[in-house]
Amino acid sequence: MRTVTIAALVSALTFAQTPAPAKKRIAIFDFENAAGSGAVSGMFFSTAGPNTGKAVANLLISRLVQNGSVSVIERAAIDKLIAEQNLSNSDRTDPLTAAKLGRILGVDAIVLGAITQNDFEDKVTGGGGARFGGIGGSSMSTKHDYKARVKINARIVSPDTAEVLSVSEGFGEVIKKGVKVDMRDTRAVQAAMMGGDAGNGPIISEAVDKAVVQLSASLEQAFPKLPARARVLEGLIADVNESGRLILNIGSATGANIGDKLEVWRRGKEIRDPATSKVLLRDDTRLGEATITAVQENASFATFQGPENPKTGDLVKSAPKK
């Protein structure tokens, strides 16, 4: 009996001393509105507005941060990087572009997604005459059955290869029956006809919330299974002084640490595909190696060793492991 107790105690102490695995760093981009832009199909109305994708991304970020299973990059950092890169809306949802931004941000994965269904059904079940919503009927009050459906798909993308590592889905449905609507209340009439204020009423919002909760649960099961990723730094030299001290545009926010070794490269000729004009590769020249000596949030200081002096605008990237 005593032996079992001691063994259990040793096991407990060993477990307590085992460090918890580091949280995965995730960047979540605005979701696409793939559900349509207001087309009507029977009694269903598409309710995807211009900011719905951003709202869904914000809800997902809040949910994941609240649950604490991953570390989520601040939206401000993503928006700033997108502005600096001067990207269009289509660029932001492209996996290759997202992977490039993910490498700059130093994250383990990027979450891209789309709202594939976002509609609202209104069925008049009683009250005023036969016209839609009871308008022109004998009564100023009508009864409605409401149904809202929202479906959201998400992809976890590797920042190194742009490969889709995992897919997840969230679905939310809200049904409310026998809701009375006073036709003299214009706000209530809009809710009956369009699913709420400009398509973002409480019924739609509730369906979105349900879909996001289901989506976040699915994503949280996928994050621990992501392959371990080597930390890769990529940036530019922002300043060089006569002593050889470099200031880089990467810092602790992108994963830079004191002692990191970086290769310094001079941009060369771009080799383009003659058929598509896309850049296939660049004939860059390696100048030498930089070692980070001090780190701030968005910048770092480094020393340089090499046969040719670097200059502002030269590239820096993580040195390959030997």
Protein Blocks (a to p, Z undefined) as FASTA:
>chain_A
ZZmmmmmmmmmmmmmmpccdddddddddddddfkbghiaehjaccfbdfklmmmmmmmmm
mmmmmnopaccddfklmmmmmmmnopafklmmpmklmmmmmmmnopabdcddddfbdcdd
dddfbhjdfbehhioiabfbdcdddddddddddddddfklopafbdcddddddddehiac
dfklmklmmmmmnopaehiafklmmmmmmmmmmmmmmmmmmmmmpccdddddddddfbdc
fkopacdfbdfknopaehiacdddddddddddfklopafbdcdddfbdcddfbdcfkbcc
dddddfbdcdehiacdddddZZ
